[in-house]
Amino acid sequence: MGAQVVEVVEHPMDSQIKSASIVSVGNEVLSGRTVDTNAAHIGRQLRRIGVPVVSAHTVGDRREVIVRALELAASEADIVIVTGGLGPTDDDLTRQAFGDYLGCELELRDDLLEAIRNRFAARGMEMPQRNRIQACIPKAAEPIANEWGTAPGVAAERGGKLFFALPGVPREMEKMLDASVLPRLGQLAEGQAVAVQRLKCFGTGESAMAEMLGDAMDRDRNPLVNCTARIGIITLEIVATAASRDLAEAMVVDEETRLRNILGDVIYGTGEETLAEVVGHKLARAGRTLALAESCTGGLAAKLVTDVPGASAYFNRGWVTYSNEAKVAELGVPADLITARGAVSAEVAAAMAQGARRRAQADHAIGITGIAGPGGATEQKPLGLVYISVDDADGTITSRHVLFSQERSFVRLRAAQTALNALRLRLGG
């Protein structure tokens, strides 16, 4: 698979790279009662216009803590965007903290007060006196119009840094960000481009990958390589920031080529591709079919395969042979083999794959058997032990894996992913 940049943002003029920091305010975010989707949305939108986010902070509803967060964010970036704390209640303290940081008092703006009153009147309601506070902003700041709620935003500049405060209500924040903040920041960020590529990896752990990559993940590099892991899938995100699209894209392509040379077939795809998608595309291009024989995964591998649109072009059929009797009756696994070697064994995994391919008349078949737990483990066969066989016209390859975990769901998913990855490697290309 060739190098391809999946996300590029360009501005035409040359200037110093501008960066941003995000501050999320609210005890509900700190406690986990509210998921901070605002920071994620802001980060995506800033990257879209070519502004990299260098930090994000979450703080509670305490005035002095918000001030310290503003100071820290301003020391890290050129742009600070704050969400939350602009409501009418006593715990909404962002506007007061902005005043403290800017060194000025709040002032009641008659135009903002009238807009809030009109908004209530449009709904046939009288404005509660408590909402007057939302018409107050620091004297050194300017308001950001809110046509979707009662809380105006705040914009200010200090020491060459730009500050924006937006409501925490996601819909209001998103609308105000698009209408008032991003256009201004787009002009500020003229002359810089951000290019991004994501490489999806499977078959090694984070620490082993870090050893392979060496200094590629140093934090002071450009391109920057970020690493995240989730249930066995490791995503490497290459982020290059430069003065033009061509330069940023070239930097990403060079870095991707370097990483591919180091990691080889550990990289299975790009962007948001799944293992099942990559395997499915390989099968479809080759005009080949697949059958599955599952035990401990209980049909999970088949689910992953059929989650991909168009899987009917290559997925033939599958069996969930959970019991020994089912393995014998449905797949033709010899009963004496199970007695001699055990249901969780390399020999039985191979027999399952061979039986599935034969009975489905498929080009490829996978057999999976293992111990997902929490019971059934022995000293010889520990929890998480899984045997995976891939069978085709060139023969049968069986691998042994110990997926260390006390989580049954984790073992099952990792086993299904490992099986698909084994087929991917078998298919090559």
Buried (B, 14 or more C-beta within 10 A) or exposed (E): EEBEBEBBBBBEEEEEBBBBBBBBBBBBBBEEEBEBBBBEBBBEBBBEBBBBBBBBBBBBBBEEBBBBBBEBBBEBBBBBBBBBBBBBEEEBBBBBBBBBBBEBEBBEBEEBBEBBBEBBEEEEEEBEEEBBBBBBBBEBBEBBEBEBBBBBBBBBEBEEBBBBBBBBBBEBBBBBBEBBBBEBBBEBBBBBBBBBBBBBBBBBEEEEBEEBBEEBBEEEEEBBBBBEEEEBBBBBBBBBBBBBBEBBBBBBBBBBEBBBEBBEEBBBBBBEBBBBBBBBBBBBEEEBBBBBBBBBBBBBBBBBBBEBEEBEEBBBBBBBBBEBEBBBEBBBBBEEBBEEBBBBBBBBBBBBBBBBBBBBEBBBBBBBBBBBBEEBBEEEBEBBBBBBBBBBEEEBBBBEBBBEBEBBEBBBBBBBBBBBBBBBBBBEE
